[in-house]
Amino acid sequence: MGRTKNALKILEKVTAESAAVKAGIGEARFNLQVAQMIYDARTKAGLSQRQLADLVGSRQPVIARLEDADYEGHSLTMLQRIADALKQRLEVKFVPAGRPPKRLKTA
């Protein structure tokens, strides 16, 4: 096999032996997906962070933090409030641990 420039494949090769690193990458991927999901839903609705914050009874910096891929404090309560404000339904489900995560669809 030739050399690859695919960053994900390189990371998989480098981290193949470390369960802790794999877990950290998985957590970071999850946080990124949630942040991106909030951002995409908000922008698709044509709202600013301040406008969404007003709708959910919060402040703009809270929405900015929720849209930050490094933020680790997402709560189901806040996600449900955002879904309600955007007239959407929040879905949460369990999937087998060995199944690779789905790619996030962007707007």
C-alpha positions as CSV (number, residue, x, y, z in Angstrom):
1,M,0.0,0.0,0.0
2,G,1.3,3.5,-0.9
3,R,1.8,6.4,1.5
4,T,-1.4,8.1,2.5
5,K,-2.2,11.7,3.2
6,N,-5.5,10.9,4.9
7,A,-5.2,12.3,8.4
8,L,-7.8,10.0,9.9
9,K,-5.9,6.9,8.5
10,I,-2.6,8.2,9.8
11,L,-4.2,8.8,13.3
12,E,-5.7,5.3,13.3
13,K,-2.3,3.8,12.5
14,V,-0.5,5.9,15.2
15,T,-3.1,5.3,17.9
16,A,-4.0,1.7,17.2
17,E,-2.3,0.5,20.3
18,S,-3.7,3.0,22.8
19,A,-7.2,2.6,24.1
20,A,-7.0,5.8,26.1
21,V,-6.0,7.8,23.0
22,K,-8.8,6.2,21.0
23,A,-11.3,7.0,23.7
24,G,-10.1,10.7,23.8
25,I,-10.5,10.9,20.0
26,G,-14.0,9.4,20.2
27,E,-15.0,12.0,22.9
28,A,-13.5,14.8,20.9
29,R,-15.4,13.6,17.8
30,F,-18.6,13.5,19.8
31,N,-18.1,17.0,21.1
32,L,-17.4,18.3,17.6
33,Q,-20.5,16.6,16.2
34,V,-22.8,18.1,18.9
35,A,-21.3,21.6,18.5
36,Q,-21.6,21.4,14.7
37,M,-25.2,20.1,15.0
38,I,-26.2,23.1,17.1
39,Y,-24.4,25.6,14.8
40,D,-25.9,24.0,11.7
41,A,-29.5,24.0,13.1
42,R,-29.1,27.6,14.3
43,T,-27.7,29.0,11.1
44,K,-30.3,27.0,9.0
45,A,-33.0,28.8,11.1
46,G,-31.4,32.1,10.3
47,L,-30.7,33.0,13.9
48,S,-27.7,34.7,15.6
49,Q,-26.3,33.2,18.7
50,R,-28.0,36.0,20.7
51,Q,-31.4,35.3,19.1
52,L,-31.1,31.6,19.9
53,A,-30.0,32.4,23.4
54,D,-33.1,34.6,23.9
55,L,-35.4,31.8,22.6
56,V,-34.0,29.3,25.1
57,G,-33.8,31.7,28.0
58,S,-30.0,31.9,28.1
59,R,-27.2,34.3,27.0
60,Q,-25.1,34.5,23.8
61,P,-21.9,33.3,25.5
62,V,-23.6,30.1,26.5
63,I,-24.6,29.4,22.9
64,A,-21.0,30.2,21.7
65,R,-19.7,27.8,24.3
66,L,-22.1,25.1,23.1
67,E,-20.9,25.6,19.5
68,D,-17.3,25.2,20.5
69,A,-15.9,21.8,19.6
70,D,-13.7,21.8,22.8
71,Y,-16.8,22.2,25.1
72,E,-17.5,19.1,27.0
73,G,-20.6,20.1,29.1
74,H,-23.5,19.5,26.7
75,S,-26.6,18.6,28.6
76,L,-29.7,16.8,27.3
77,T,-31.8,19.5,29.0
78,M,-30.1,22.3,27.0
79,L,-30.1,20.3,23.8
80,Q,-33.9,19.8,24.2
81,R,-34.4,23.5,24.9
82,I,-32.5,24.3,21.7
83,A,-34.5,21.7,19.7
84,D,-37.8,23.1,21.0
85,A,-36.7,26.7,20.1
86,L,-35.8,25.6,16.6
87,K,-39.0,23.6,16.2
88,Q,-37.1,20.4,15.9
89,R,-37.0,17.0,17.7
90,L,-33.9,15.8,19.6
91,E,-33.1,12.1,19.1
92,V,-30.7,10.2,21.3
93,K,-30.0,6.5,20.8
94,F,-27.7,3.7,21.8
95,V,-25.6,2.0,19.1
96,P,-23.2,-1.0,19.4
97,A,-19.8,0.1,20.6
98,G,-18.0,-1.5,17.7
99,R,-20.0,0.3,15.1
100,P,-18.1,3.3,13.5
101,P,-19.7,6.7,14.0
102,K,-21.8,8.1,11.2
103,R,-20.4,11.1,9.4
104,L,-22.1,14.3,10.4
105,K,-24.3,15.7,7.6
106,T,-23.7,19.4,7.2
107,A,-26.3,21.9,6.0
